[in-house]
């Protein structure tokens, strides 16, 4: 998905920028970057993070940075930040975005004889395209409004100018940005987790489409938030760090509620509950507490050298990481009946291997309980499962096997209680090799988050969407 961080201070901001950006590392996959304005020029650095960590790459060059304002990004799409020279002046830009109409907007620009200098894996750099739309405005404010008017998908951005920082949240709020404050400084982040150890407290959760201009002395609202919000529900289920808050709702507490809802709808007789590390753990703890059974760790995650399995870009490497980082403990597993909670089932390949290993180590029963409903519709708005077609989703594979095509009767397959829904779940469970499979109900997930359904994007599960 990607994460961003910015800060502006009356003192040197480099350490806050460095650590604050690093606290977004769980959101990104490809590149990390920072830019600082030192009062005269922009100092920038970008590194590849596919085989290393943000701090490892940037720590040796921190002495080169000096300034009172800066922005940073963990990007899963392209090298950032970009430095832009335009009629609006010099500025640096970072985005967390997915542009569904990238090709259309590119062709529009080329017809106007606008050229692009940056490239990404998809051709034109999405962030440069966003900058191009901003540069069509007479001011930064009207330029950002131009982004909202033309872009389909999602885009949250920070602009670092000579005068201060502009922070704009996606027009439907699919991705968050939060304003933090401490004495003499402000910060902006995708994650409130960035704030605590740097001394910032949450000042404001920006609303969908809201635009702020921030200096070291204060901030101004330059655009009011929109009425409609569609924040990604997966932030609470999977992406978000446990200590973070979105819309004032803590990730870890939400996952406890998800697990408790799974337990209330479950009649499996088990000896203990467990979770697939790391994002399945809180769901499992909530399940165990509600079910009044022990929580145990039949798998222990080896953390010194193995990163999160979604980070490597190719599936073969992701599968290898997923296998190697989880070490089974035979004495906890042998002869036991267990419920294994996970955040979700996307392809199901890794979970299938996890179940197989548990049985190989003597498990008597393995009941799989995902914390969200069946993924049937590929994400159109964020870079979640960006390289996957619909047929890479376990739910769509099952539908194709049952119907002969993967897009038949999707409404019925997405509705618990229908005969087609039960056939799909049975198909997925057989492939996983588990004793039983039962998914979270969408209304229970919505209740666990605590926002009205109309404020959440649930497209992955029910196909509902807004551009």
C-alpha positions in Angstrom: 0.0 0.0 0.0 2.7 2.5 1.0 3.0 5.0 3.8 4.2 8.6 4.1 5.5 10.9 6.8 6.3 14.6 6.9 7.3 17.1 9.6 8.1 20.8 10.0 9.8 22.2 13.1 11.4 25.2 14.6 14.5 23.0 15.1 16.3 20.5 12.9 13.7 17.9 11.8 16.0 15.2 10.3 15.8 12.6 13.2 12.0 12.9 13.4 11.7 12.5 9.7 14.1 9.5 9.6 12.4 7.6 12.4 8.9 8.7 11.5 9.2 7.5 8.0 10.7 4.2 9.2 7.6 3.6 11.3 5.7 3.2 8.1 7.9 0.4 6.8 5.3 -2.3 7.3 3.2 -0.6 4.6 5.7 -0.7 1.8 7.6 -3.0 -0.5 9.9 -1.3 -3.0 11.4 2.1 -2.3 12.1 4.4 0.6 12.9 8.1 0.2 13.3 11.3 2.1 13.6 15.0 1.1 14.6 17.9 3.5 14.4 21.6 2.7 17.3 23.4 4.3 16.1 26.9 3.6 17.8 27.1 0.2 17.7 23.8 -1.5 16.2 20.3 -1.3 18.3 17.4 -0.1 17.0 14.1 -1.4 17.8 10.4 -1.2 15.9 7.3 -2.5 16.9 3.7 -1.9 15.6 0.2 -3.0 14.2 -1.6 0.0 13.4 -5.0 -1.6 16.4 -6.7 0.0 17.0 -4.5 3.0 15.4 -2.2 5.6 14.8 1.6 5.5 17.1 2.4 8.5 19.9 0.2 7.1 19.9 2.2 3.9 19.4 5.7 5.2 21.4 5.7 8.5 24.9 6.0 6.8 23.9 9.2 5.0 21.9 11.0 7.7 24.8 13.4 8.3 24.1 14.8 4.8 20.6 16.0 5.8 19.9 19.2 7.5 16.7 21.3 7.6 13.6 22.2 9.5 11.0 20.6 7.2 10.9 17.4 5.2 8.8 14.5 3.8 9.5 10.8 3.5 7.8 7.8 2.0 7.7 4.0 1.9 6.5 3.3 -1.6 5.3 0.1 -3.1 5.0 1.6 -6.6 7.9 3.8 -7.6 11.0 5.9 -6.5 9.9 8.9 -4.4 10.0 11.8 -3.4 10.0 13.7 -6.7 11.4 17.2 -7.0 9.3 19.4 -9.2 10.1 22.8 -10.9 6.9 24.6 -12.0 5.2 27.9 -12.2 4.0 27.3 -8.7 7.6 27.2 -7.6 9.9 24.4 -6.4 8.4 21.6 -4.4 8.8 18.0 -3.4 6.0 15.5 -3.5 5.2 12.0 -2.1 2.0 10.0 -2.7 0.3 6.9 -1.6 -1.8 6.2 -4.6 -3.3 3.8 -7.2 -4.5 5.5 -10.4 -7.1 3.4 -12.1 -7.2 5.8 -15.1 -3.4 6.2 -15.4 -3.4 5.4 -19.1 -6.3 7.8 -19.8 -4.6 10.6 -17.9 -1.3 9.9 -19.6 -2.8 10.1 -23.1 -4.6 13.4 -22.0 -1.2 14.9 -21.0 0.6 13.7 -24.2 -2.1 15.3 -26.4 -1.4 18.6 -24.6 2.4 18.1 -25.4 3.2 17.5 -21.8 6.1 15.0 -21.3 7.1 12.8 -18.4 10.7 12.2 -17.2 10.0 9.6 -14.5 9.1 6.0 -15.1 7.8 3.1 -12.9 7.0 -0.6 -13.6 3.7 0.5 -15.2 5.3 3.1 -17.4 4.6 6.7 -16.3 5.3 7.4 -12.7 2.0 7.9 -10.9 3.5 10.5 -8.6 4.8 12.6 -11.6 1.3 12.3 -13.1 -0.2 13.7 -9.9 2.4 16.5 -10.0 1.4 17.3 -13.6 -2.3 17.6 -12.5 -1.2 19.9 -9.6 0.8 22.1 -12.0 -2.3 22.7 -14.1 -3.7 24.8 -11.2 -3.0 28.5 -10.6 -2.3 27.6 -6.9 -1.4 24.5 -5.0 -5.0 24.5 -3.7 -6.6 24.5 -7.2 -4.0 22.1 -8.4 -4.8 19.6 -5.7 -8.5 20.1 -6.5 -7.6 19.2 -10.1 -6.2 15.9 -8.9 -9.5 15.1 -7.1 -11.5 16.0 -10.2 -9.5 13.9 -12.7 -8.1 10.9 -10.8 -9.9 7.6 -10.4 -8.7 5.3 -7.7 -7.0 6.8 -4.7 -4.4 9.4 -3.8 -3.1 10.8 -0.5 -0.2 13.2 -0.8 2.3 15.5 0.9 3.9 18.5 -0.8 7.0 20.1 0.7 7.3 23.8 -0.4 9.6 26.6 0.6 6.8 28.0 2.8 5.5 24.8 4.5 3.8 21.4 3.9 0.5 20.7 2.1 -1.2 17.5 3.3 -4.1 16.2 1.2 -6.1 13.1 2.0 -7.6 10.9 -0.7 -11.0 12.3 -1.8 -12.8 9.3 -0.4 -10.4 8.8 2.4 -9.4 5.3 1.3 -5.9 5.9 2.8 -5.4 7.9 6.0 -3.3 10.9 7.0 -3.0 12.1 10.6 -1.7 15.3 11.9 0.5 15.1 15.0 1.7 17.9 17.3 4.4 18.6 19.8 6.1 21.7 21.2 7.5 23.6 18.2 6.7 21.0 15.6 4.0 19.3 13.6 4.1 15.9 11.8 1.9 14.1 9.3 1.8 10.3 8.9 -0.1 7.4 7.5 0.3 5.8 10.9 -0.2 7.2 14.4 2.4 4.6 15.4 5.0 7.1 14.1 4.1 9.6 16.8 4.4 8.1 20.2 8.2 7.6 20.5 8.9 10.9 18.8 6.8 12.9 21.3 3.9 13.8 19.0 0.3 13.5 20.0 -2.6 13.1 17.6 -3.9 16.6 16.8 -6.3 15.7 13.9 -7.5 12.9 11.7 -7.8 14.5 8.3 -11.2 13.9 6.6 -11.7 12.6 3.0 -10.5 15.2 0.6 -9.4 17.6 3.3 -6.4 19.8 2.6 -4.2 21.4 5.3 -1.2 23.8 5.0 1.2 23.3 7.9 4.1 25.5 9.2 6.0 25.2 12.4 3.7 27.7 14.0 0.4 26.1 13.1 -1.9 24.8 10.4 -4.7 26.1 8.2 -7.5 24.2 6.6 -7.4 25.0 2.9 -10.2 22.6 1.8 -13.0 21.2 3.9 -13.5 17.4 4.0 -16.0 15.7 1.8 -19.2 14.1 3.2 -18.6 10.7 1.7 -15.8 8.4 3.1 -14.7 4.9 1.9 -11.7 4.1 4.1 -10.1 0.7 3.4 -11.3 -1.8 6.0 -8.2 -3.9 5.5 -6.3 -1.3 7.4 -7.8 -2.7 10.6 -7.8 -6.3 9.4 -4.3 -6.6 8.1 -2.3 -3.6 6.9 -2.3 -1.4 10.0 0.3 -1.7 12.8 -1.3 -2.9 16.1 -0.6 0.4 17.9 -2.1 2.6 15.2 -5.4 4.4 15.2 -7.5 5.2 12.1 -10.6 7.5 12.6 -9.8 7.2 16.3 -10.2 3.4 16.3 -7.2 1.2 17.4 -6.1 -1.6 15.2 -5.3 -4.1 17.9 -8.6 -3.6 19.8 -10.5 -4.0 16.5 -8.7 -7.3 15.8 -9.7 -8.6 19.3 -13.3 -7.8 18.4 -13.0 -9.6 15.0 -11.7 -12.7 16.8 -14.5 -12.5 19.4 -17.1 -12.4 16.6 -15.6 -15.5 15.0 -15.8 -17.3 18.3 -19.4 -16.4 18.9 -20.4 -17.9 15.5 -18.3 -21.1 16.0 -19.3 -24.4 17.6 -15.9 -26.2 17.0 -14.7 -28.1 20.0 -11.0 -27.2 20.4 -8.1 -27.4 22.8 -6.6 -24.0 22.0 -6.7 -21.1 19.6 -3.7 -19.9 17.6 -2.9 -17.2 15.0 -0.8 -17.1 11.9 2.0 -14.6 12.9 1.9 -11.7 13.0 -1.4 -10.2 11.8 -3.5 -13.3 12.8 -2.3 -13.2 16.4 -4.6 -10.5 17.8 -7.6 -12.1 16.0 -6.7 -15.4 17.7 -6.4 -13.7 21.1 -9.8 -12.2 20.7 -11.2 -15.6 19.7 -9.6 -17.4 22.6 -10.8 -14.8 25.2 -14.4 -15.1 23.9 -14.3 -18.9 23.6 -12.6 -19.2 27.0 -9.9 -21.5 25.6 -6.1 -21.1 25.9 -4.2 -19.2 23.3 -1.0 -21.0 22.2 1.7 -20.7 19.6 2.2 -23.9 17.6 4.1 -21.7 15.2 6.9 -19.3 16.3 8.0 -16.6 13.9 11.7 -16.3 13.3 12.1 -12.5 13.1 15.9 -11.8 13.0 16.3 -12.2 9.2 12.9 -12.9 7.7 10.6 -10.0 6.8 6.8 -10.0 6.3 6.0 -12.3 3.5 4.1 -9.8 1.4 7.2 -7.6 1.0 9.1 -9.5 -1.7 7.7 -8.7 -5.2 7.6 -12.2 -6.7 5.3 -14.9 -5.5 8.0 -17.6 -5.3 10.0 -15.5 -2.9 6.9 -14.6 -0.9 6.1 -18.3 -0.5 9.6 -19.1 0.6 9.6 -16.4 3.2 6.3 -17.5 4.5 7.5 -21.0 4.9 11.0 -20.3 6.4 9.9 -17.7 8.9 7.4 -20.0 10.8 8.9 -22.7 12.9 6.5 -25.4 14.3 6.6 -26.6 18.0 5.8 -30.3 17.9 4.8 -30.7 21.6 2.2 -28.0 21.4 0.7 -29.4 18.2 0.7 -33.2 18.7 -2.7 -34.7 19.3 -4.4 -31.3 19.7 -7.6 -29.8 18.2 -7.0 -26.1 17.3 -8.6 -23.1 15.7 -6.1 -21.2 13.5 -7.0 -17.5 12.9 -5.6 -15.5 10.0 -6.4 -12.0 8.8 -7.6 -13.2 5.4 -7.2 -15.8 2.7 -6.0 -14.3 -0.5 -4.5 -17.1 -2.7 -4.5 -19.7 0.1 -1.1 -21.1 -0.9 0.7 -20.2 2.3 -2.2 -21.1 4.6 -2.4 -24.5 2.8 1.3 -25.1 3.7 0.7 -24.0 7.3 -2.2 -26.5 7.7 -0.2 -29.3 6.1 2.7 -28.8 8.5 0.5 -28.8 11.5 -0.9 -32.2 10.5 2.5 -33.5 9.7 3.5 -32.6 13.3 0.6 -34.5 14.7 -2.4 -32.1 14.9 -5.7 -33.9 15.4 -7.9 -31.1 14.0 -7.2 -27.7 12.4 -10.1 -25.4 12.1 -9.3 -22.3 9.9 -11.1 -19.0 10.8 -10.2 -15.9 8.6 -11.1 -12.6 10.2 -12.8 -11.2 7.1 -15.2 -12.6 4.5 -14.1 -14.4 1.3 -12.1 -12.2 -1.1 -14.0 -12.3 -4.4 -13.4 -8.9 -6.0 -9.8 -7.7 -6.7 -9.0 -4.3 -5.2 -9.4 -1.4 -7.6 -8.4 1.4 -5.3 -5.2 0.4 -3.4 -2.1 -1.5 -4.3 -3.4 -4.5 -2.4 -2.8 -7.7 -4.5 -1.7 -5.3 -7.3 -0.2 -8.0 -9.4 -3.1 -10.4 -9.0 -5.9 -11.0 -11.4 -9.3 -12.1 -10.0 -8.4 -15.7 -10.7 -5.5 -15.4 -8.2 -8.1 -15.1 -5.4 -9.0 -18.4 -3.8 -12.7 -17.4 -3.9 -12.7 -16.8 -7.7 -10.7 -20.0 -8.4 -13.4 -21.9 -6.5 -16.2 -20.2 -8.5 -14.5 -21.0 -11.8 -14.3 -24.7 -10.8 -17.9 -24.7 -9.8 -19.4 -22.7 -12.6 -16.9 -23.1 -15.5 -16.2 -19.4 -15.5 -15.0 -17.1 -12.7 -17.6 -14.3 -12.9 -20.8 -16.2 -12.6 -23.4 -15.5 -9.9 -21.0 -13.4 -7.9 -23.7 -11.8 -5.8 -24.8 -15.3 -4.6 -21.3 -16.4 -3.9 -20.7 -13.2 -1.8 -23.9 -13.9 0.3 -23.5 -16.2 3.3 -26.3 -18.8 3.6 -26.8 -19.4 -0.2 -26.1 -22.8 -1.6 -23.5 -21.3 -3.9 -21.7 -19.7 -1.0 -21.5 -23.0 0.9 -20.2 -24.8 -2.2 -17.5 -22.2 -2.5 -16.4 -22.5 1.1 -16.3 -26.2 0.9 -14.2 -26.0 -2.3 -11.7 -23.7 -0.6 -11.6 -25.8 2.6 -10.8 -28.9 0.6 -7.9 -27.2 -1.1 -6.6 -26.0 2.3 -6.8 -29.5 3.7 -8.2 -28.2 7.0 -10.8 -29.9 9.3 -13.3 -27.0 8.8 -13.3 -23.5 7.3 -15.6 -20.7 8.4 -15.2 -17.1 7.3 -16.1 -13.9 9.2 -19.5 -12.4 8.3 -19.3 -8.9 6.8 -21.8 -7.4 9.2 -19.7 -8.7 12.1 -16.5 -7.3 10.6 -18.2 -3.9 10.2 -19.4 -4.0 13.8 -15.9 -4.9 15.0 -14.4 -1.8 13.2 -17.1 0.4 14.7 -17.8 2.7 11.7 -21.1 2.7 9.6 -20.7 0.4 6.6 -21.2 3.3 4.2 -18.0 4.9 5.6 -16.0 1.7 4.8 -14.7 0.3 1.5 -15.9 -3.3 1.4 -15.4 -3.8 -2.3 -13.1 -6.9 -1.9 -15.9 -8.8 -0.3 -19.2 -7.5 -1.8 -18.2 -5.7 -4.9 -19.5 -2.3 -3.7 -17.4 0.6 -4.9 -17.2 4.3 -5.6 -14.9 6.3 -7.8 
